[in-house]
Amino acid sequence: MLTDAASGCLVAAGWLSGAAGAAVPAVNTQVVFTGSLAADPAGERIEQEAVFDSVFTTDGHIAGSGRAPQRPDHFAPAAPEPAHAETSGCEPPAPTSTLSSTRTAVPTLAPNSTASWTTITRPPAEPTLDAAASTSTKIVTITRSKSTSTVTVTRTRSTSTITVTRTHSSTTTSTPVSTVTPTALAYSPYADDGSCKDADTVKSDLQKLVTRKIATVRTYTTECNMITTVNDVLSELGLTINQGLWISADGVDSIDGQLSDFIAWGQQGSNWDLVAMVAVGNEAITSGYVSASDLQSKISSVRSQLRSAGYTGPIGTVEQTGAFQSNTGLCQPSVIDFVGLNAHPYFDASASPLTAGAFVVAQAALVKAACGGNDVFITETGYPSKGNTNGLNTPSEANQRTAVANILDVYGGNLTMFTMYDDLWKNAGSYGVEQSFGIIELLA
């Protein structure tokens, strides 16, 4: 059985063994293959799982490389295994082709070992190419829930040699879950490996907000060159920013450098007009980085500096419901201009994808009551597509779609959705979900 490694969907089925007539994919990119990698003279089959970097075939030519997992070999009878035509939640597999002549066996892979090979057999009596043809091209399209991949295969005949060349392209498809557009979308300019994205990549990312008519980007810091990669393109793209100043485990003064950079940028031209709000810290109390009194004092200092620099917009902080309920003095209208609330239904075991919107509404009401009627703005909400089950919440792409749609339809669009892309640069966290909140393709 051959499974696409990216989607987990079945691409083709069959046993790759030493005998003639084994079913193999006509064309494929990286796949996971579970089956017979070799056949010994006694007819027994070695059962292993291997990851193939590439597998393709034409007229009896197979090439590939793979590795075996860290587990003992398992021997089983050599009876043919039936091909599987379906995998739950996946598209039907691509057609398979069949070898029609004997080939040498693929090297046996010992546990945790690697091997590469090229196996050549005599071309079958009726080759894929017509006798008079010199080239032939076939296009295979694999459609997944979030993207479409196209593999173009060109077969070229030269005397008795047939060469296969492949090109692969992938396009992302957008399937909106709601007609409601959020006011803002959270964004972090980090590549999957944790490095900082360059300016062109960030601009391309932010252009997707413009396409979806999302007016504001929420950021968490000025680090990672964000002043030049994010802030400097806001005016060009017609976006505004909810600027965050990240308080780390080093305490409230850890934002001082960020604040200086932000003020220097804001004082250039009319940049202050691009700032919708400023959030001092993100769950700093919840994370145990600061006390409520220290945070309140810091917000007062930041307010004084920003006002002196010419910024006249709202200034607040961001926490979870419990932190505001336990520290009501922090969130009164006399202290902050808005209450930034992160409300994630996944982390409440009694919530569910179908009640996600009602959960956000309830959390906002609780915080508003605790904070003297101060304005509450949802600065994060969303739902993971992968991770561990928590009560009624089981992360999956389907449940993510349901939850995001329910939030937008029930709460409305005056909020910040979390987040633009899956944050693979993060640790997955104790629930295994922190990397999997990306939702840009779900938004209209």
BAROBA-9912 format. One line per 3 residues: number of its first residue (from 0); for each residue x, y, z of C-alpha. Coordinates in nm, 2 decimals. Each point is the difference from the previous one (the first is absolute). Layout:
N
NUM> X Y Z  ...
***
This chain:
444
0> 0.00 0.00 0.00  0.14 0.34 -0.10  -0.10 0.31 0.20
3> 0.07 0.36 -0.06  0.22 0.12 0.29  -0.13 0.35 0.00
6> -0.37 -0.08 0.02  0.00 -0.36 0.13  -0.23 -0.09 -0.29
9> 0.03 -0.32 -0.21  0.17 0.06 -0.33  0.03 -0.35 -0.14
12> -0.02 -0.35 0.14  0.19 -0.33 -0.05  0.30 -0.20 0.10
15> 0.35 0.09 -0.11  0.16 -0.34 -0.01  0.25 -0.21 -0.19
18> -0.27 -0.16 -0.21  -0.12 0.12 -0.33  -0.33 0.19 -0.02
21> 0.03 0.21 0.32  -0.21 0.31 0.00  0.19 0.32 0.02
24> -0.09 0.37 -0.04  0.03 0.14 -0.35  0.14 0.32 0.15
27> 0.04 0.13 0.35  0.17 0.24 0.23  0.11 -0.09 0.35
30> -0.21 -0.29 0.12  -0.02 -0.24 0.30  0.00 -0.36 -0.11
33> -0.10 -0.29 0.23  0.05 -0.34 -0.16  0.26 -0.24 -0.14
36> 0.34 0.15 -0.07  0.16 -0.33 -0.10  -0.08 -0.36 -0.07
39> 0.24 -0.29 0.09  0.04 -0.32 -0.19  -0.24 -0.19 0.23
42> -0.27 0.23 -0.10  -0.04 0.18 0.34  -0.06 0.36 0.00
45> 0.17 0.26 0.22  -0.25 0.24 0.14  0.13 0.35 0.08
48> -0.11 0.36 0.00  0.23 0.23 -0.19  0.00 0.37 -0.10
51> 0.09 0.04 -0.37  0.15 0.33 -0.10  -0.13 -0.07 -0.35
54> -0.16 -0.29 -0.18  -0.09 0.00 -0.37  -0.03 -0.26 -0.28
57> -0.02 -0.02 -0.37  0.03 -0.31 -0.21  0.14 -0.20 0.28
60> 0.25 0.25 0.14  -0.02 0.07 0.38  0.22 0.24 0.19
63> -0.02 0.11 0.36  0.16 0.03 0.34  -0.13 -0.08 0.34
66> 0.06 -0.07 0.36  -0.13 -0.27 0.24  -0.16 0.08 0.33
69> 0.15 -0.08 0.34  -0.17 -0.34 0.04  0.08 -0.36 -0.08
72> -0.08 -0.15 -0.34  -0.32 -0.19 -0.02  -0.03 -0.31 -0.22
75> -0.34 -0.09 -0.15  -0.12 -0.23 -0.28  0.04 0.12 -0.35
78> -0.37 -0.02 -0.10  -0.11 0.30 -0.20  -0.15 0.28 0.21
81> -0.32 0.16 -0.14  0.03 0.36 -0.12  -0.19 0.25 0.20
84> -0.21 0.25 -0.19  -0.10 0.24 0.27  0.14 0.18 0.30
87> -0.24 0.18 0.24  -0.03 0.37 -0.09  0.23 -0.02 -0.30
90> -0.04 0.02 -0.38  0.00 -0.32 -0.19  0.35 -0.12 -0.08
93> 0.17 0.07 -0.33  0.01 -0.28 -0.26  0.28 -0.26 0.04
96> 0.22 -0.16 -0.26  0.13 -0.35 0.00  0.35 -0.13 -0.06
99> -0.01 -0.27 -0.26  0.35 -0.15 0.03  0.22 -0.13 0.27
102> 0.24 0.23 0.18  0.27 -0.04 0.26  -0.12 0.03 0.36
105> 0.02 0.33 0.19  0.26 -0.02 0.27  -0.13 -0.11 0.34
108> -0.01 0.29 0.25  0.11 -0.09 0.35  -0.17 0.19 0.29
111> 0.11 0.37 0.00  0.21 -0.04 -0.31  0.00 0.17 -0.34
114> 0.04 -0.12 -0.35  -0.01 0.13 -0.36  -0.05 -0.20 -0.31
117> -0.08 0.01 -0.37  -0.16 -0.31 -0.15  -0.02 -0.05 -0.38
120> -0.21 -0.26 -0.18  -0.06 -0.08 -0.36  -0.27 0.23 -0.14
123> -0.34 -0.17 -0.04  -0.12 -0.12 -0.33  -0.24 0.30 -0.03
126> 0.19 0.30 0.13  -0.18 0.31 0.12  0.13 0.20 -0.30
129> -0.12 -0.09 -0.35  0.27 -0.13 -0.22  0.01 0.32 -0.21
132> -0.02 0.23 0.30  0.31 0.17 0.16  -0.17 0.17 0.29
135> -0.31 -0.03 0.20  -0.13 0.22 0.28  -0.25 -0.09 0.28
138> -0.13 0.23 0.26  -0.12 -0.13 0.34  -0.19 0.23 0.23
141> -0.04 -0.08 0.37  -0.27 0.21 0.18  0.01 0.04 0.38
144> -0.21 0.19 0.24  0.23 0.31 -0.01  0.20 -0.03 -0.32
147> 0.03 -0.15 -0.35  0.32 -0.16 -0.11  0.08 -0.06 -0.37
150> 0.28 -0.23 -0.11  0.09 0.01 -0.37  0.18 -0.30 -0.13
153> 0.19 -0.01 -0.33  0.12 -0.33 -0.14  0.27 0.02 -0.27
156> 0.11 -0.29 -0.22  0.36 -0.03 -0.12  0.08 -0.34 -0.16
159> -0.07 -0.25 0.28  0.01 0.26 0.29  -0.31 0.17 0.13
162> 0.07 0.31 0.22  -0.25 0.14 0.24  0.01 0.37 0.10
165> -0.25 0.15 0.25  -0.10 0.35 0.10  -0.22 0.06 0.30
168> -0.21 0.30 0.09  -0.24 0.07 0.28  -0.27 0.27 0.04
171> -0.19 0.08 0.31  -0.37 0.01 -0.02  -0.22 0.22 0.22
174> -0.33 -0.13 0.13  -0.17 0.27 0.22  -0.20 -0.14 0.29
177> -0.20 0.32 0.06  -0.11 0.32 -0.18  0.11 0.19 0.31
180> 0.34 0.16 -0.02  0.21 0.06 0.32  0.13 0.34 0.08
183> 0.35 -0.13 0.06  0.22 -0.30 -0.04  0.30 -0.10 0.22
186> 0.33 -0.03 -0.19  0.35 -0.10 0.09  0.28 0.06 -0.26
189> 0.19 -0.32 0.09  0.09 -0.28 -0.24  -0.06 -0.36 0.09
192> 0.36 -0.03 0.13  -0.04 0.30 0.22  0.20 0.24 -0.22
195> -0.14 0.34 -0.10  -0.18 0.02 -0.33  0.14 0.26 -0.25
198> -0.19 0.31 -0.10  -0.13 -0.14 -0.33  -0.14 -0.31 0.17
201> -0.17 0.21 0.28  -0.15 0.23 -0.26  -0.14 -0.29 -0.20
204> -0.15 -0.14 0.32  -0.17 0.33 0.09  -0.13 0.03 -0.35
207> -0.23 -0.29 0.09  -0.17 0.21 0.26  -0.06 0.27 -0.26
210> -0.16 -0.26 -0.23  -0.23 -0.12 0.28  -0.09 0.36 0.10
213> 0.15 -0.05 0.35  0.09 0.35 0.11  0.25 -0.05 0.28
216> 0.29 -0.23 0.09  0.07 -0.08 0.36  0.37 -0.04 0.09
219> 0.17 -0.09 0.34  0.33 0.18 -0.01  0.23 0.22 -0.21
222> 0.27 -0.26 -0.01  0.09 -0.22 -0.30  0.04 0.32 -0.21
225> -0.37 0.07 0.02  0.04 0.37 -0.02  0.14 -0.03 -0.35
228> -0.18 -0.31 -0.12  -0.35 0.05 0.14  -0.05 0.36 0.11
231> 0.17 0.16 -0.30  -0.24 -0.16 -0.25  -0.33 0.08 0.19
234> -0.06 0.33 -0.18  0.07 -0.15 -0.34  -0.24 -0.29 0.06
237> -0.26 0.21 0.17  0.01 -0.19 0.33  0.01 0.11 0.36
240> 0.18 -0.18 0.29  -0.08 -0.11 0.35  0.35 0.04 0.13
243> 0.12 -0.23 0.28  0.29 0.05 0.24  0.11 -0.34 0.12
246> 0.07 -0.04 0.37  0.23 -0.30 0.05  0.11 -0.19 0.31
249> 0.25 0.28 0.06  -0.28 0.22 0.13  -0.17 0.32 -0.10
252> 0.32 0.18 -0.11  0.05 -0.26 -0.27  -0.22 0.22 -0.23
255> 0.22 0.31 0.03  0.20 -0.06 -0.33  -0.32 -0.08 -0.18
258> -0.17 0.31 0.12  0.30 0.22 -0.12  -0.01 -0.16 -0.34
261> -0.37 0.04 -0.03  0.00 0.37 0.10  0.28 0.07 -0.25
264> -0.21 -0.15 -0.27  -0.32 0.16 0.11  0.15 0.35 -0.01
267> 0.09 -0.04 -0.37  -0.25 0.18 -0.22  -0.36 -0.10 0.08
270> 0.08 -0.35 0.13  -0.20 0.05 0.32  -0.32 0.00 -0.22
273> 0.08 -0.36 -0.09  -0.02 -0.12 0.37  -0.34 -0.12 0.11
276> 0.10 -0.09 0.35  0.30 -0.09 0.22  0.01 -0.30 0.23
279> 0.25 -0.01 0.28  0.07 -0.37 0.05  -0.18 -0.31 -0.10
282> -0.11 -0.23 0.28  0.30 0.12 0.21  -0.19 -0.05 0.33
285> -0.14 -0.34 -0.11  0.36 -0.11 -0.09  0.13 0.11 0.33
288> 0.24 0.25 -0.15  -0.13 0.30 0.20  -0.23 0.10 0.28
291> -0.32 0.21 -0.07  0.14 0.29 0.19  0.33 0.00 -0.20
294> -0.19 -0.02 -0.32  -0.23 0.28 0.09  0.29 0.22 0.08
297> 0.17 -0.08 -0.33  -0.32 0.08 -0.19  0.00 0.34 0.16
300> 0.36 0.06 -0.10  -0.06 -0.12 -0.36  -0.31 0.22 -0.02
303> 0.20 0.31 0.10  0.28 -0.07 -0.26  -0.24 -0.07 -0.28
306> -0.21 0.31 0.07  0.31 0.21 0.01  0.11 -0.15 -0.34
309> -0.33 0.09 -0.16  -0.20 -0.32 0.02  -0.36 0.07 0.11
312> -0.16 -0.34 -0.06  -0.12 -0.27 0.25  0.25 -0.18 0.23
315> -0.08 -0.32 0.19  0.12 -0.34 0.08  -0.09 -0.36 -0.09
318> -0.08 -0.28 0.24  -0.24 -0.30 0.05  -0.33 0.03 0.19
321> 0.14 -0.13 0.33  0.28 0.25 0.02  -0.24 0.29 -0.04
324> -0.25 -0.14 0.25  0.28 -0.04 0.25  0.14 0.34 -0.06
327> -0.29 0.23 -0.07  0.19 0.31 0.09  0.22 -0.05 -0.31
330> -0.28 0.01 -0.25  -0.21 0.30 0.11  -0.06 0.28 -0.25
333> 0.22 0.24 0.21  0.30 -0.23 -0.06  -0.03 -0.14 -0.35
336> -0.20 0.11 -0.31  -0.10 -0.35 -0.10  0.01 -0.35 0.14
339> 0.17 -0.25 -0.24  -0.15 -0.34 0.06  0.14 -0.33 -0.14
342> -0.29 -0.24 0.00  0.07 -0.35 -0.15  -0.29 -0.25 0.03
345> 0.23 -0.30 -0.05  0.15 0.05 0.34  -0.34 -0.02 0.17
348> -0.08 -0.37 0.02  -0.38 0.07 0.02  0.00 0.21 -0.32
351> -0.01 -0.15 -0.34  0.04 0.10 -0.37  -0.38 0.05 -0.02
354> 0.00 0.22 0.31  0.32 0.19 -0.07  -0.18 0.33 -0.08
357> -0.21 -0.02 0.31  0.31 -0.06 0.21  0.17 0.32 -0.13
360> -0.32 0.20 0.06  -0.01 -0.13 0.36  0.36 0.07 0.07
363> -0.02 0.36 -0.13  -0.31 0.06 0.22  0.18 -0.14 0.31
366> 0.30 0.23 -0.06  -0.21 0.31 -0.07  -0.18 -0.05 0.33
369> 0.33 -0.05 0.19  0.16 0.31 -0.16  -0.26 0.26 0.08
372> -0.16 0.00 -0.35  0.32 0.07 -0.17  0.02 -0.08 -0.38
375> 0.09 -0.36 -0.06  0.17 -0.09 -0.33  0.07 -0.36 -0.09
378> 0.37 0.00 -0.08  0.02 -0.38 -0.06  -0.25 -0.27 -0.08
381> 0.01 -0.30 -0.23  0.03 -0.38 0.00  0.28 -0.25 -0.07
384> 0.00 -0.24 -0.28  0.23 -0.25 0.17  0.08 -0.11 0.36
387> -0.14 -0.18 0.29  -0.37 -0.04 0.10  -0.11 0.23 0.28
390> -0.34 -0.09 0.13  -0.25 0.07 -0.28  0.27 0.14 -0.22
393> 0.18 -0.22 -0.25  0.24 0.19 -0.23  -0.05 -0.07 -0.37
396> -0.04 0.20 -0.32  -0.37 -0.07 0.00  -0.05 0.12 0.36
399> 0.22 0.30 -0.07  -0.23 0.10 -0.28  -0.31 -0.05 0.21
402> 0.14 0.20 0.30  0.14 0.29 -0.21  -0.33 0.03 -0.19
405> -0.20 -0.02 0.33  0.22 0.28 0.16  -0.04 0.23 -0.29
408> -0.37 -0.07 -0.05  -0.09 0.03 0.37  0.24 0.26 0.14
411> 0.03 0.21 -0.32  0.31 0.14 -0.17  0.11 0.26 0.26
414> 0.29 -0.22 0.13  0.34 -0.14 -0.08  0.02 -0.35 -0.13
417> 0.31 -0.21 0.08  0.20 -0.05 -0.20  0.11 0.04 -0.37
420> 0.21 -0.31 -0.04  0.09 -0.31 0.20  0.29 0.11 0.22
423> 0.23 -0.29 -0.05  0.29 0.19 0.16  -0.18 -0.03 0.34
426> 0.01 -0.29 0.24  -0.32 -0.20 -0.04  -0.07 0.04 0.38
429> -0.15 -0.24 0.25  -0.32 -0.04 -0.21  0.18 -0.04 -0.32
432> -0.19 0.29 -0.17  0.22 0.31 0.02  0.13 -0.04 -0.36
435> -0.34 -0.06 -0.16  -0.23 0.30 0.02  0.06 0.13 -0.36
438> -0.32 0.10 -0.17  0.07 0.24 -0.28  -0.15 -0.24 -0.26
441> -0.33 -0.01 0.20  -0.06 0.37 -0.02  -0.20 0.16 -0.28
***
